[in-house]
Amino acid sequence: MSKVISTEMERLLATGSTLRAMFEEGKKMRKQFGAENVFDFSLGNPSVPAPKEFNEAMKQVIEETDSMTLHGYMSNSGYEVSREAIAFNLNERFGTNFRMENVTMTVGAANALVVAMKILVNPGDEVIVFAPFFLEYRNYISDFGAVTKVVPPNPPTFMPDMAAFEAAINEKTRAVIINNPNNPTGAVYDEETIKALAAVMERAEEKYGRPIFLISDEPYREIVYDGVEVPFLTKYYKNTLVCYSYSKSLSIPGERVGYLLIPDEAEESDRIIAASAIGVRVLGCVNAPSLQQLAIIKVLNVLSDVDAYAKNRKALMDAMDAAGFEYVVPKGTFYMFVKTPIEDDKEFVTKAKDEFHVLCSSGAAFDCPGWVRFAFCVDYDMIVRATPHIIAVGHAYGLN
């Protein structure tokens, strides 16, 4: 045991990130076997280029903005012009009534989630998540001494099991995190599901006499297929906080800009709004990047090419069908959740990688063993080249 590293960091060093580990393994394999012979579906790094409008917006901001404004400090909540533009855009799109004050600019959705945890939870509180879920949620929750309570997965639809959810809520429940559209399943919680979830939470609030917050993690909100609509959650449950990132909708994951949305209807919203600015500061971010805040407002109605992901989705579904795999048809995101033909999904991942050079992510990393995640935000040609190898993996297990 280190004399220097904290106990918590020792735990993180030991567990690491299986997604990042597989990504690094892919880099090594590409050097060893050649990039054309490695089929890496492990990491959700958008393959579609950022829209040209975003690059132009960055140039315009640099050219048009004085240096002090562009590179100096602003309010911890972010530029007023950015927050006002985002609130107006949301109102236009979703029929809401947000003000500038409801928006706090953050360093992506992850920062928004951590700020929400900082504001809401005390040591010993419980935060409910639905398996499978983004693996970092546990860390965001434990950072503040709270406890992650997992509602078991509900295949094959992966819609929340409302009976199990209601059973999980108790007097210690402080918040519930949902990710809609969902990483890793690609499922989208429809209006009926959201209404049922809200009803469970409202009953629990009345029973325990305290607010329970719904925290909606929404970086994939715009990446949906076949005309699917994603309900805007503040319209269904008053104690909702929305965490958003432009990483996926604009293919700019490295730029790290998003927001935390706090509706006026939420309990003590004025205090949460004030606390959010402090949260951004004391967690070490100080403020979201100034250049990105100003560039974003020029492209609020621009999206990366979702049609390219739809094309990739179709190609990967065809490959899985040919291989005989069971999978969840993604209604959103750029992930496909595939059932492994053996119980040990980690063993499956290793075999697919070592024998067939097909890289995917273990479902166990998302608290859902027996499944694996394929990220199809990759080059279309790679999916075409990978198809015979995916079929070979299926044949190795006697499928199809």
C-alpha positions, 0 to 999 in steps of 0.5 A, a space after each residue: 500500500 502506498 504511503 502517498 496515494 489516498 485510499 480512494 485513489 488506490 481503489 481507482 488505480 486498482 479498478 481502472 477504466 475497462 473502456 480506456 484499457 480496451 482503447 489502449 489495447 486497440 492502439 497497441 494492436 493496430 501497431 502490431 497487426 496493422 490498423 486495417 486488421 483491427 476492428 475497435 468498437 470499444 470507445 464512444 469517440 464520435 467518428 463524424 466530423 464536427 460540423 463546419 459551422 462549429 469550426 467557423 463559429 470558433 474562428 468568428 469568436 476569436 476574430 470578433 471578441 476582444 482579448 479580455 472578454 475572450 480569455 478573461 474570467 467571467 461569472 462562475 455560472 458562465 457568460 450571461 449571453 451564452 446562458 440566455 441563448 441556451 435558455 431561449 433555444 430550449 424554450 423554442 424547442 420544448 415549449 418550456 419557460 427557462 430564464 438565463 438564471 436556470 442555466 449554469 455552464 459546465 465543463 461537459 455533462 460529467 462536470 454537471 453531474 458532479 456539481 449536482 452531487 456536490 449540491 444534493 448529497 451528504 455522506 450516507 445518502 443513496 443515489 439510485 441508478 438503473 443497470 446498465 449504466 455509465 460506469 463513472 456514475 459510481 465514482 461521481 456518487 462516492 466522491 461525496 460519500 454517498 452510496 450507489 443503489 442499483 436497480 437490476 437490468 430489465 432485458 430485453 427492452 432495458 426499460 426501468 423495472 418500476 416495481 424494482 425501482 419503487 422497492 429500491 427507494 427508501 428514507 436515504 434516497 436523495 437522487 435518481 440518475 437516468 441516462 436517456 438515450 441510454 449508454 450502453 443499450 441505446 434504449 430511449 425511455 418514452 413518455 409512458 416510461 417517464 410518466 411512470 417513473 415520475 409517479 413512483 418518485 412523487 409517491 416516494 416524496 410524499 411518503 418520506 417527506 423530502 424531495 428526491 431529485 431526478 438527474 437526467 444525463 442527456 449527452 445523446 439527446 439528439 442522436 436518435 433514429 426512426 423518428 423517436 422522440 426523447 421526452 424533456 424531463 422537466 415537463 414531467 417531474 418538477 425536481 429534475 436537474 438536466 445535465 447536458 453536453 455538446 460532446 456528442 451532438 456536435 462531435 466535440 468531446 474534447 472541447 468539454 462544454 455543457 450545462 446544468 439546467 435547474 428549473 424554477 419549479 424544483 424545490 429551493 431552486 434559487 438556492 440550487 442555482 446559487 450553489 451551482 456556481 459555487 460548485 463549478 468553482 470549488 470543484 476546480 473548474 472555475 468556469 466552462 471554457 470561454 471560447 467554447 461558451 461563445 462558439 456554442 451559441 452560434 450553432 445551437 440548432 446545428 447537429 453532426 451528421 446523425 444519418 452517418 450513424 444511422 448508416 453505421 447502425 444498419 451495417 452493424 445490425 446486418 453483421 450481428 444478424 448474419 452472425 446470429 447474435 441477439 442484441 437490442 435495436 438501438 433507438 438512440 446513441 451510437 451503441 449496440 448492446 449485444 447478448 453474449 453466447 456464454 455467461 462470462 462476457 469478459 471471457 467473450 471480450 478476450 476471445 473476440 479480441 485475441 482470436 478475431 481482433 474484434 474489440 468491444 466492451 464488457 457489459 460487466 463494466 456497466 453492471 450488466 454481465 452477459 452482454 457487451 457494448 459495441 460503439 458504432 461511431 466508427 468509420 463505416 468501412 471498418 464495419 464492412 471489413 469487420 463483418 466477416 470477423 464478427 460472423 466468425 466470432 458467432 460461428 466460434 460459439 456455434 451461432 447461426 
